[in-house]
């Protein structure tokens, strides 16, 4: 193999693909990236951990086609230090030489023939904008749980239908983002549970329209130069948009509209004196919110807000509330409270004071737990 590529493009691509190589591989070759140069002028970098496989293509001057596997971590590290300009990759025996300007690295290779074959991508189910999916994934990932033994809490839910909904729950919170997309003509409604980290890493490295593929076992995303195919997490997938839709229909007694940054700052200041298991209190009254926390040591802050309805006092775990607010993506937020004990609905607000369609989050005050029931 002998190719010439742009050094910066090689570095960026190797860094993205490296995110999919396992840190503790079950077999040595999984620690590698597979580089394949073809006569059509393409260099493809690939990595897999068996569950998730990533491919990325780079335009290249292919002087000699071929294939080689090298350590993914080392490849990402050395290409990041190549500088700018044209880089050459040349295979000489069992070593891969990478050169750019006056810099040269020589890497030991692994048996390329041992590298796993990629899975067959599933049938296309639609297209969605990469930036919109990345934003929705970031918001939903903030409310996933860390209990890997419970897949429906630790991963992301995709609901395919008239819209594409990205959703997540950790028992105490639910978040749903509805995205406009173009479903394929024969796409039927489906629920998919996808590995949180795989989806988050994939969409952060893609741009433009994404082609989405899905079947009973796999989910794939592709933007023309990069693609990811990942297995679905086996679990019963509750219909979170429907569940949250029912919560919307409940009687809301009090609403409070407030600057997002001001509310975040007040919560962070009040929570300084609390421990990880302590709540902060939002005392909502006419014209403002008083945020307080702590028992022996206490902290409090008061901010102005537009309120409508009777006064209400509700308690929340500060981290749970902050994770929603910090990923809101809007300057103004609205809290909808039936009372101090029932789940609080959170919506983003636009510059006209209207709830932004497609964003819904639900958080349980205190230690109240809402059972997630499959619809």
N, C-alpha and C positions, 0 to 999 in steps of 0.2 A: 504493500500500500504506500502511495506517495501522493499527497494532496497539498494544495495551498488554499488557505482560508483567511478571512479577516480575523485578526487576533482578538479584538474586542467582542466580536460576535461569538467566537469560539469560547471565550471566557464566560460570557453571559449564559450561553447555552449549557456549557458543562456545569455551571453552578446550579441552574434550574434542574437539570436531569439528576444531579447529585442528591437532591432532596428526596428522591425516590429510591435510592440505594440503601439497603438496611445497614444500620450501625453494627448490628451483631448478626451477620448472615449465618444461615443454617448450613450452607455449603460455601466454600471459598469464592467461587466464581460470581456469586451474587453481590460480592463487594465491589465488583467491577462495573465499568461502563463498557458497552459494546459499541465500537466505532465501525461503521460500514461505509466504504466509499464506492460509488457506482459510476458507470460510464455516462450517465445522464447529467453529471456535474453536481452530485449531491453527496454530502457527508451527513450520515445519520448517527446521532448519539442516542443510546438506549440504556435504561436501568429498570430493574424489577426486584420485587421482594416476593414474587409469586402472586400475592394478592393484587398488587398494583404494578402496571407496566407503563413507562413513559417513553415516548420517542420525540426527538426534535431534529429537524432537517436544517442544514446550512448549505447555501450555495458555495461550491468549491471548484477549484481547478483540479480535476482529477487526472494526474499524470499516470497513475497506476492504480486500478481498483483493487480493493482487498478488504479484509476484516481483521480487527484486533480487539482484544479485551485488556484494559488496564485498570488499576485501582481507581475507583470513582473519586474517593477523597483526595488522592494525590493529583489526579487530573484537574479537579476543580481548583486545588491550591496553586498548582504551577501555572495554569493558564491565566489565573488572576494576576500573575506577576509578569506577563509577557510584554506589557506595554501596548503600543498601537502599531498598526501597519500590517503587513502580510506575514502570516505564520505558516511554516511548512511542517507537515507530519510525515515522517518517513520510517517505514518498518525495515529494520535491518536484523535479520535473524530473529532472536527472541527479545529484541529491544525496540522501543518506539522512541525516536528522536523528535523532539518538538523544538523548533527554532524560530526566533523572531528578533530581527536586528542582531545585537551582539549577545543575546540571551539564548541559552540552550539547556534543555532538560532531556535526560534519557531515562525512560521508564521501563521497568520489567513488565512483561506481558503475561497474561493468563491464557489458558486454552480456550480460544473463541468457540471451538466446536462443542464445548461443554455448556455454553450459555443456553438458557431455556428458550424455547420457541415462543414467540408472542402469541397471545390468544387472538382468536378471530373476533374482530370488532362486531358488536351486535347491530341489528338493523336500526336505521335512523328513525327517530321519533319526532324530531323538530329542531328548530334553531333558536338561539337566544343570544343577546348581546353579552359579550364577555365581561365588560365593566359592570353591567347591572348584576350579573350573577356573582361576580367577585364581591360587590358591596353587600348583597343579600347574604352571601355565605359568611362574611365577616360578622355581620349582625347576629345571625343565627348561632354561629359557633360560640359566641359569648355566653350563651345560656345553656350550653350542653353540660352534662354532668361528667364526672371523672370516674364513674363506676363502669369500667369496661365489661364487667360481668352482666350488665343490663344494657344490651345494645341499643334499645330504643331511647335511652337517656344519654348515652355517650356519643351518639352519631347524629348525622343530619338526615332529615326527612325531605324527600322530593316528592311532590304531588303533581302528577302530570295530567292536565286536562285542558280546559279552555284557557287557563293561565298556567304558568309554572310556579308553584309555590315552594319556597324553601322554608323549612320549619325545624324547630328544635324544642326540647323540653328537658328539664332535670328534676321533675316532680313539683318543684316550687314555682317554676316559671314556664311560660310558653311564649314563643315568638314565631310569628308567621310573616313572611314577605312574599307578596304576590308580584310576579313579573310578567310583563307582556312577552309573548314568544310566538313563534310560528310553528304550530304542530303539524306534523306530516298528515296527509289526507287520511291515512288509515290508523292514526294513533288513537288508542282508547285510553280512558282514565286508568291511572296506575299509581301505586305508592311504592316508593323505593327508599330503602334505608342504606345510606352510603357512608363510608368511613370519613369522619370529619376531617382528619389531617390530609388525606389524599385529595379530597375535593378542594380544600382551602389552598393547598400548595399548587394544584393544577391551575385553578382559575387566576391566581396571582401572576402566572407567567404567560397568560394568553391574551389575545386582543381580537377586536372585530367580532363578526358573527361566529358563534360556536355551533358546530353540528353536534347534536346530542343523540346518542344511541343507547338503547336499553333492551334487555330481554329479562328473563326470569332470574338470571344469575349475574349479569354484568351491566355496568354503566360505562359509557365512553364519551369523551369530549375531544373535539378536534377543531383547530382554527386554521388549518391549511399548512402550517409548518410544525406545529406541536400537537401531540395527541396523548391522551391518558386513557387507559382502560383499567377499571378497578372492579373487584368483586363486590357484591352487595352484602351487607351485614345481615345474617339470618336472624330474623325476629318477627314478631307480630307488629305490624306498622299501624299505630292508631291514626285516625284521620284528624290531625291536629287543627287544620283550618275549620273543619266542621265543629269541632269541640269549642274552639275559640269563637266561632260564629254564634254559638248558643250563649256564650258568656256575654257577647255584645248585646244580646237581646234582654239581658237582665235590667232591672230598674236601677238607673244611676241616680243617686241622690245629690251628689256634689261633684262639680268639676273645678279643676284649678289649672290655669294656663300660666306658664312661667318660663323665663329665660333658662335654657338648658344649662349653660355654663354657670349661671348663678346658683341653680339648684345643686349642681355637682359640687361646686365650691363649698356651699353650706353643709352638705352631707359630709364631705371630707374633713371639714374643720370640726364638726360635732363628733365625728367618729374617731378622732385622734385619741380620746381617752377610753375608748371601748376596746374589748378584746374580740377575738374572732367569732365568739358565740353570742355576743351582745347585740341588741337591736338599737336602732336610733328611732326617734319618734318624730313624725311630721304632724304638727298641730296646725291645722288649716282653719283659718278664720277670715273674717272680712278684710280683704286687702292684702293678705300676706300669709306666709308660711313660717312658723317657728320650728327649727330643726334642733333637736337636743339629743344627747347621748351620755352614757356613763352612769355610775351609781355613787361610789365614793368620790372619785374624780369625775367632774362633769364638764361638758362643753355644749355650747348652744350658739345659734346664729339665726337671724331673722331676715327674710328677704321679701320683697314686694311681689305680688302675684295677682292675677285676675281670678276671682273665685265666684262661683255661682252655686247656691244651695246652702244647707245648714252647715255649721261648724262640724268638723270631724277630726278625730285624732287617731292615727294609724301608726303601727310599728313595723319596721322592716329590717332585715339584715342588710347593713350598708353595702357590702360587697355585691350582693345580688342586685340591688337597685342601681348601683353605680355602673355595673357591667352593661346594663341595658342603656342607661343614659349616655355613657361615653361612646357607644356604638350607634347612637340614634341617627346621626347624620343630618340633624336639623337644629336650627338655632332656638326653636321654641318647642316645648313639650306640653302635653295636656294629660293630666291624671283624671280618671273617671272613677269615683268611689261610690259604691252602693252604701257602705258603712265602714266601720273600723275593722271588721273581721272578714268580710267577703273579699274575693280577689279584686285587685285594682287593675283596671285597664289603662294602658299607656299608649298614646298615639303621638306621632310627629305632627307638627303644625306648620303650614306654609305661611308666606308673608301676608296673605289675605286673612289669616286667622282660621283657616279651614283645616280639618284633619287631612293629612296626606294619605290618599288612598293606597292600599297595598301594604301598609305597615300596621301590625297589631302585636302588642305584647301584653302579657298577663303576669302579675306577680302576686303571690300570696302574702298578706301581712302576717307578722308574728310567726308562729309555728304551724299555722293552718296549712294542711296539705290537700290539694285538689287531686282526686283520683283521675288519671287519664284513661278514658274509656274508649275503646275502639268503636268507631261508628259503623 
